[in-house]
Amino acid sequence: MSSSVPRFLLLFALCGLASTAVAQDVLADTATESSVGTVGKDADPPDGPDGEPTATREALEQQPDIVELRRQLDLLAEEVERLRSGEAPRAGLSADEARAIGLAPSAAAAYGRGQGVSIAGYGEMLYENFAPQSGAGAPTGMGTQLDFLRAILYAGYRFNDRFLFNSEIEVEHADEISVEFAYVDYQAHDNFGVRGGMLLLPMGLVNEFHEPTVFLGAERPVTETRIIPSTWRENGGGIYGSIDRVAFRAYVVNGFDGSSFSSGGVRGGRQKGGKAKASNLAFTGRIDVTPTPGFFVGASLYTGGSGQGDIVVDGREIDVRTTIVDLHGQAQIRGFDVRGLYARTSIDAAAELNQALGLRGSSGVGELMQGGYVQVGYNVLSQTTSVGGVALTPYLRYEQVDTQARMPEEFERSLSTDNTFVTLGVELKPIPNVVVKVDHAWVSNDAETGVDQFNVNMGYAF
């Protein structure tokens, strides 16, 4: 629906359904009032075969039709709101329905079709220009870089109404191939399913919803790469579902490999599904509430051991329990895109972990890591139909991330691990499935080693 004519037809249908629903209500009320009025005048109303007044019976029979019309009216209202916000209208599942099962729109392609094969995908190319502050240096080997960051193919197969396979195969940096997820779903009920395989962990706003057309910014928020190590996937199984306006997911997966944690966070501890150590398992879960289309709030949890039998101090295995929690929210209403997230990671026995890894001073792993951001964007073309679906969205993100928010005794903080990021940019979608993002990030810390960045991202999804 990228032209003004289909939008006009959609609005026309919306008005038509509204007027029809109102008319049905009026007719039903009129019929009931007529019946009551006649009885009040001591005139017997015409009865049906069951002895019930005909007018009353007809009014009652119309109620299911009125409920259905109102449901269709709500669906059309959701579609109009998506058009206003610049979000792509898609066949199959709506954006809210896809999110409820933990998938971005293209990733959910297998759920929106009948039996057989489904193919979808996305990709993105990223230009980065690093501008170190005075006295700082750009990351090793980098100054300016142009990288075809990702090319993704979603391949799915629906066996029948209950069983479905879905997968994401990624080529990263043009030559590294990996599996992002691959699982089988058993849809036991319209509101409940069982899932097993390699799973995206249901954390934050990006890990499950990482298609470039879905989030603002040439790069993903730093909080969701260092505190929540997106893209994060592990092997396991669990349940998912939704009840009315509440969606949930809960999995048991293999835990982190804590021997790869560092002062920069837990990202190195991801096992990515390949011969994953599973001496320590973990639980992860999420709950989201959607009070109105386009707006949701929620929380996520991950907790489990990360020692995997390899962290031994004085002959004793250390569990290295790692817990990540986040609170998140998002609103896409009338052209506005507002998102916020706070996440924190705590690591038990961090001192013993550092001892086992031989880390000292400010190079040690922190007991507490935390980060958060607030982001606001507005599609300046959202309130007009004359541009035929083009979206132009300036955005601003403020973010703070500290991977050594609290250190074990006898360890000191590094001045370079507590960073503030201010990102200003603009996103252009000539059509909903293609995006170009340009932004600049200013980075600061107490060590004055922040490296500012200018980025250009071109992405697509289908």
C-alpha positions in Angstrom: 0.0 0.0 0.0 2.6 2.5 -1.1 0.4 4.8 -3.1 -2.2 7.3 -2.0 -5.0 5.4 -3.8 -4.8 2.2 -1.8 -4.6 4.3 1.4 -7.7 6.1 0.3 -9.5 2.8 -0.3 -8.4 1.6 3.1 -9.7 4.7 4.9 -12.9 4.4 2.8 -13.3 0.8 4.0 -12.6 1.9 7.5 -15.3 4.5 7.4 -17.7 2.1 5.7 -17.2 -0.5 8.4 -17.6 2.1 11.1 -20.9 3.4 9.7 -22.1 -0.2 9.2 -21.4 -1.1 12.8 -23.2 2.0 14.0 -26.1 1.3 11.8 -26.3 -2.3 13.1 -26.3 -0.9 16.7 -29.0 1.6 15.9 -31.2 -1.0 14.2 -30.8 -3.4 17.0 -31.6 -0.7 19.6 -34.5 0.5 17.5 -35.9 -3.0 17.2 -35.6 -3.6 21.0 -37.1 -0.2 21.8 -40.0 -0.9 19.4 -40.7 -4.2 21.1 -40.6 -2.7 24.6 -42.7 0.3 23.5 -45.4 -1.9 22.0 -45.6 -4.0 25.1 -45.9 -0.8 27.2 -49.0 0.1 25.2 -50.6 -3.3 26.1 -50.2 -4.6 22.6 -48.7 -8.1 22.3 -45.5 -8.2 20.2 -45.4 -10.7 17.4 -43.9 -13.9 18.7 -41.6 -16.4 17.1 -41.9 -20.2 17.2 -40.2 -20.3 20.5 -42.4 -17.7 22.1 -39.7 -15.0 22.1 -40.7 -11.6 20.5 -39.5 -11.6 16.9 -37.9 -8.1 17.0 -35.9 -9.0 20.2 -34.7 -12.3 18.7 -33.5 -10.6 15.5 -31.6 -8.0 17.5 -29.9 -10.7 19.5 -29.0 -12.6 16.3 -27.3 -9.5 15.0 -24.9 -9.2 17.9 -22.3 -11.6 16.6 -22.2 -9.7 13.3 -21.7 -6.4 15.2 -18.8 -8.0 17.2 -17.1 -9.2 14.0 -17.5 -5.8 12.3 -15.9 -4.1 15.3 -13.0 -6.6 15.2 -12.5 -5.8 11.5 -12.6 -2.1 12.4 -9.9 -2.6 15.0 -7.7 -4.4 12.4 -8.1 -1.6 9.9 -7.3 1.0 12.6 -4.0 -0.9 13.2 -3.2 -0.9 9.5 -3.8 2.8 9.2 -1.5 3.4 12.2 1.2 1.3 10.6 0.9 3.3 7.4 1.2 6.6 9.3 4.3 5.4 11.1 5.9 4.2 7.9 5.9 0.6 8.9 5.6 -1.9 6.1 2.2 -3.6 5.6 2.9 -7.3 5.1 1.0 -10.3 4.1 0.6 -12.9 6.8 1.3 -11.9 10.4 1.0 -8.3 11.5 4.1 -6.7 13.1 2.5 -7.1 16.6 1.6 -10.8 15.9 5.2 -11.4 14.7 6.6 -9.7 17.8 4.4 -11.9 20.0 6.2 -15.0 18.8 9.7 -13.4 19.1 10.4 -12.6 15.4 10.9 -9.6 13.2 8.5 -9.3 10.2 10.6 -11.1 7.6 11.7 -13.8 10.0 8.0 -14.6 10.6 7.4 -15.4 6.9 6.9 -19.1 7.5 4.0 -18.4 9.9 2.0 -16.4 7.4 1.6 -19.0 4.8 0.1 -22.4 4.2 1.9 -25.7 4.0 5.2 -25.7 2.2 8.4 -23.7 1.8 8.9 -20.1 2.7 11.9 -17.8 1.8 12.7 -14.4 3.1 15.8 -12.4 4.1 17.6 -9.2 4.8 21.0 -7.6 4.4 22.9 -4.5 5.2 26.1 -2.7 4.2 27.8 -0.3 6.6 30.3 2.5 6.1 32.2 3.6 9.2 34.5 6.6 9.5 36.2 6.8 12.9 37.3 10.2 14.3 39.3 9.7 17.5 39.4 12.5 20.1 42.7 14.2 20.8 45.1 11.7 22.3 42.9 8.7 21.4 43.4 6.2 18.6 40.9 4.6 16.3 40.4 0.8 16.8 43.3 -1.2 15.6 43.4 -1.5 11.8 40.5 0.9 11.4 40.1 4.4 10.1 37.5 4.2 7.4 35.7 0.9 6.6 33.1 -0.2 4.1 31.7 -3.6 5.1 28.9 -5.7 3.6 28.0 -6.5 7.2 25.3 -9.2 6.7 23.4 -11.1 4.0 20.7 -13.2 5.5 18.4 -15.9 4.2 15.4 -17.1 6.2 14.3 -20.6 5.1 11.2 -22.2 6.6 8.8 -25.1 6.0 5.3 -25.6 7.4 4.6 -29.3 7.6 1.0 -28.9 8.7 -1.2 -26.7 10.9 0.8 -27.7 14.0 4.4 -28.3 13.0 6.8 -25.7 11.5 10.5 -25.3 10.9 12.2 -21.9 10.7 15.8 -20.9 10.2 18.2 -17.9 9.7 21.4 -18.5 7.8 23.8 -15.6 7.9 26.8 -14.6 5.8 28.7 -12.0 7.8 31.4 -9.7 6.4 30.9 -11.4 3.0 32.8 -14.6 4.0 31.7 -15.9 7.4 28.8 -18.3 7.4 26.8 -19.1 10.6 23.4 -20.2 11.7 21.5 -17.5 13.7 18.6 -19.7 14.6 17.1 -23.1 13.5 14.2 -24.6 15.4 11.0 -26.6 15.2 7.7 -25.2 16.5 4.8 -27.2 17.7 1.8 -24.9 17.7 -0.3 -26.7 20.2 -3.0 -24.0 20.4 -3.7 -20.6 18.9 -2.2 -19.0 22.0 0.5 -21.5 22.9 3.4 -23.4 21.3 6.5 -25.4 22.1 9.9 -24.6 20.4 13.2 -26.4 20.3 16.6 -26.0 18.5 18.9 -23.1 18.2 17.0 -20.1 19.6 17.4 -16.4 19.8 17.3 -15.4 23.4 14.2 -13.3 24.2 16.2 -10.3 25.6 15.9 -6.6 24.9 14.6 -4.7 21.8 17.1 -5.8 19.2 18.2 -9.4 19.8 15.1 -11.0 18.3 14.2 -8.0 16.1 17.4 -7.1 14.4 16.4 -6.6 10.8 17.8 -3.2 9.6 14.3 -2.0 8.6 13.0 -2.5 12.1 15.3 -0.5 14.4 16.6 3.1 14.1 20.4 3.6 13.8 23.1 2.6 11.4 24.4 0.4 14.2 22.7 -1.4 17.0 22.6 0.3 20.4 25.8 -0.4 22.4 23.8 -1.6 25.4 22.4 -4.4 23.2 25.9 -5.5 22.1 27.8 -5.3 25.4 25.3 -5.8 28.2 22.9 -7.9 26.1 25.3 -9.5 23.6 23.2 -9.3 20.4 22.9 -11.3 18.3 22.7 -13.9 21.0 21.6 -17.5 20.3 22.0 -20.7 22.1 20.7 -24.3 22.0 17.7 -25.3 24.0 13.9 -25.4 24.1 10.8 -24.0 25.8 7.4 -22.4 25.3 6.0 -19.3 23.7 2.5 -17.8 23.5 0.1 -14.9 24.0 -3.1 -14.3 25.9 -5.1 -11.3 24.9 -2.6 -8.4 25.2 0.2 -10.3 26.9 3.0 -12.2 25.1 5.5 -14.5 26.8 8.5 -16.8 26.0 10.4 -19.1 28.4 13.4 -21.3 27.4 16.1 -23.5 29.0 19.4 -23.2 27.1 23.1 -23.9 27.5 24.8 -21.3 29.6 27.7 -18.9 28.8 31.3 -20.0 28.7 32.6 -17.7 31.4 36.2 -18.3 30.5 35.7 -15.8 27.6 34.3 -13.0 29.7 36.4 -9.8 29.8 36.5 -6.2 31.2 34.4 -5.3 28.1 31.5 -7.5 29.0 30.1 -11.0 28.5 29.9 -11.0 24.7 32.8 -13.4 24.3 31.0 -16.0 26.4 28.3 -16.7 23.8 28.6 -20.2 22.5 26.5 -19.7 19.3 25.3 -23.3 19.2 28.5 -25.0 18.0 29.5 -27.9 20.3 28.3 -25.8 23.2 29.4 -26.7 26.6 26.3 -27.6 28.7 27.6 -28.5 32.2 25.7 -25.3 33.2 22.3 -24.6 31.8 20.4 -21.3 32.0 16.8 -20.1 32.1 15.6 -17.1 30.0 12.2 -15.6 29.8 10.3 -12.6 28.6 6.9 -11.0 29.1 5.5 -8.1 27.0 2.2 -6.2 27.4 0.6 -4.4 24.4 -2.1 -2.1 25.7 -2.7 -0.6 22.2 -1.4 -1.4 18.7 2.1 0.0 18.2 3.0 0.3 21.9 4.4 -2.3 24.3 6.4 -2.5 27.5 8.0 -5.6 29.0 10.9 -7.2 30.9 13.4 -10.0 30.2 15.5 -12.3 32.4 18.5 -14.6 31.9 20.1 -16.5 34.7 22.4 -19.5 34.8 25.9 -20.8 35.5 28.8 -19.8 33.2 31.7 -22.0 34.7 30.9 -25.0 32.5 33.3 -27.0 34.8 36.3 -25.1 33.5 36.7 -22.4 36.2 38.5 -24.0 39.1 40.1 -22.2 42.1 42.0 -24.1 44.8 40.5 -27.4 43.6 36.9 -26.1 43.7 34.7 -25.6 40.6 33.2 -22.1 40.4 29.7 -21.8 39.1 30.0 -18.2 37.9 26.3 -17.5 38.0 25.4 -14.8 35.5 22.1 -12.9 35.6 20.9 -10.4 33.1 17.7 -8.4 33.4 16.2 -5.7 31.3 13.2 -3.4 31.2 12.1 -2.1 27.8 9.4 -0.2 26.0 8.5 0.9 22.5 5.9 3.2 21.0 5.3 3.7 17.3 2.3 6.0 17.1 1.3 8.7 14.6 4.8 8.9 13.1 6.7 8.9 16.4 9.1 6.1 17.2 10.1 6.1 20.9 12.2 3.4 22.5 13.9 2.9 25.9 15.8 0.1 27.6 17.8 -0.5 30.8 19.8 -3.7 31.2 22.2 -4.9 33.9 24.4 -8.0 34.2 25.6 -9.4 37.5 28.3 -12.0 37.9 28.7 -14.0 41.1 32.2 -15.0 42.2 33.8 -12.4 39.8 36.9 -12.3 42.0 37.5 -16.1 41.7 36.7 -15.9 38.0 39.4 -13.2 37.5 41.8 -15.2 39.6 41.2 -18.3 37.4 41.7 -16.2 34.2 44.8 -14.5 35.5 43.2 -11.0 35.2 44.4 -8.2 37.5 43.8 -4.5 38.2 41.5 -2.7 35.8 41.6 -5.6 33.3 39.3 -7.7 35.5 35.7 -8.8 34.8 33.2 -6.6 36.7 30.7 -7.9 39.3 28.1 -5.5 37.8 27.6 -4.2 34.2 24.8 -1.9 33.2 23.6 0.3 30.4 20.6 2.0 29.0 19.3 4.3 26.3 16.4 6.5 25.3 15.8 7.0 21.6 13.3 9.3 19.8 12.5 9.5 16.1 9.7 11.1 14.1 8.7 10.4 10.5 8.2 13.9 9.2 6.2 12.5 6.2 3.8 10.4 8.3 0.8 12.7 8.2 0.7 13.0 4.4 -0.3 10.6 1.7 1.1 12.6 -1.2 4.6 11.0 -0.9 3.3 7.5 -1.6 4.7 5.7 1.4 8.1 7.3 1.7 9.3 7.7 5.3 11.9 10.2 6.5 12.8 9.9 10.2 15.3 12.0 12.0 16.3 10.4 15.3 18.3 11.0 18.5 19.7 8.4 20.9 21.3 9.0 24.3 23.0 6.0 25.8 25.3 5.2 28.8 27.1 1.9 29.1 29.5 0.8 31.9 31.0 -2.7 31.9 32.7 -2.2 35.2 30.0 -0.6 37.2 31.1 -2.5 40.3 34.4 -4.4 40.7 35.4 -7.1 43.1 37.6 -6.2 46.1 41.2 -5.5 45.2 40.3 -4.7 41.6 40.0 -1.2 40.2 37.8 0.3 37.5 39.2 1.4 34.2 38.3 4.9 33.2 37.6 3.7 29.6 34.8 1.3 30.4 32.1 3.9 31.4 31.0 5.5 28.1 28.4 8.0 27.0 27.1 7.8 23.5 25.0 10.5 21.7 23.8 9.5 18.3 22.1 11.9 15.9 20.9 10.7 12.5 18.2 10.4 9.9 16.6 7.4 8.2 15.1 7.3 4.7 12.7 4.5 3.6 11.8 5.1 -0.1 9.7 2.0 0.3 9.1 0.1 3.5 11.5 -2.7 2.6 14.6 -0.6 1.8 16.3 1.8 4.2 19.3 4.2 4.2 20.5 5.5 7.6 23.1 8.2 8.2 24.2 9.1 11.7 27.0 10.5 13.8 27.9 9.1 17.3 29.8 11.2 19.8 31.5 9.0 22.4 33.0 10.2 25.7 34.5 8.7 28.9 36.8 9.8 31.8 39.9 8.4 30.1 39.2 10.7 27.0 39.6 7.7 24.7 36.2 7.9 23.1 36.2 7.4 19.3 33.5 9.3 17.5 31.9 7.7 14.5 30.2 8.7 11.2 28.1 5.9 9.8 26.1 5.2 6.6 24.0 2.0 6.5 22.0 0.6 3.5 19.6 -2.2 4.4 16.8 -4.3 2.9 14.3 -6.9 4.0 11.9 -9.1 2.1 
